[in-house]
Amino acid sequence: MSIVIATYDRPAALHHCLESLLGQATDRSLEILVIDNHPVSGLTAATVAQFPRVTYLSEARTGAAYARNTGIAVSRGPFIVTIDDDVTVPPNWLETLLSHFQRPEVGVVTGNLLPLSLEAEAEQLFEQYWGLGCGTQRFEVDGHWFAASKTAVAGWDLGATANAAFRAEIFSDPKVGMMEETLGTGTPVGAGEDPYLFYRVVQAGHTLVYEPEAFVWHQHRQDLRALGQQTYRYSKSAAAYHLTTWIFDGDRARSKRCSGPCPCTTFAASFPQLSGCWTTRCLWPGGMWWATVWAPGVCGAPIVGCVG
């Protein structure tokens, strides 16, 4: 089986990730692919050279989706696992994640993302108001669930490619395909490739299982400026996600997200969240709530959720 890691000049985080990955309690033959999305720096190549069992690939086109697609295209395993370079995996993670593929209808399994640290204020704020985990309860969705949904399907509520496993054949399904390269980190949109991929998977009739026991630890942003930038990207990508399902997929149910008076409407919807923070004397830095409210407000998209 294949594990794909896209990275952009984070050698320390990548080194820690690979160390934990090579400690998996599994008898499976692992193909570990690291895709360098900024090869001119040489930072990633030097890090991967320290791990003989890891394969180095480069993708000069900037964008996480470009990098992941490069890895997916050359993967040889029947299952493809994607993780981010800033996660740490426990020893039993892989087998727990893959256990659901015993059922032939399961095409994707996503896992939980827990904070590696909550020492910094930025880490605490992110985990309190956004977070990457989708809860402690296992769930699954499929094409019937998708067809029965009368409102927007929030793909970020289904998991993240920072911790996900796919049947390799799913990327050959013309109704799914590869990751959308106009979305994601490194593009003007900033994120959104994860939820749109999950959207297509479920729309195509495949079953997606969320398994909270298959958790990884994620290193959140540790300073407020970086958190503000991340918040803006996530919020902007929520709007782009709904526009993408509307324009590319003709999804009229989702078009309702892109037709209302904004960003005032979005601010009104977010007020309970903001006021709750104020009343607990945990002031949400103004730049961050403005980035969260304004960016999706351009399109009436939701402001919170499990974002990849």
Sequence and secondary structure as in RCSB ss.txt:
>XXXX:A:sequence
MSIVIATYDRPAALHHCLESLLGQATDRSLEILVIDNHPVSGLTAATVAQFPRVTYLSEARTGAAYARNTGIAVS
RGPFIVTIDDDVTVPPNWLETLLSHFQRPEVGVVTGNLLPLSLEAEAEQLFEQYWGLGCGTQRFEVDGHWFAASK
TAVAGWDLGATANAAFRAEIFSDPKVGMMEETLGTGTPVGAGEDPYLFYRVVQAGHTLVYEPEAFVWHQHRQDLR
ALGQQTYRYSKSAAAYHLTTWIFDGDRARSKRCSGPCPCTTFAASFPQLSGCWTTRCLWPGGMWWATVWAPGVCG
APIVGCVG
>XXXX:A:secstr
 EEEEEESS HHHHHHHHHHHTT    S  EEEEEES GGG HHHHHHTT TTEEEEE  S SHHHHHHHHHHH 
 SSEEEEEETTEE  TTHHHHHHGGGGSTTEEEEEEEEEES   SHHHHHHHHHT S   SS EEE HHHHHH  
S   GGGG  TTEEEEEGGGGG TTT S  TTSSTTSSS S HHHHHHHHHHHTT EEEEEEEEEEEE    SHH
HHHHHHHHHHHHHHHHHHHHHHHH  HHHHGGGSS  SHHHHHHHHHHHHHHHHTT    HHHHHHHHHHHHTTT
  S S   
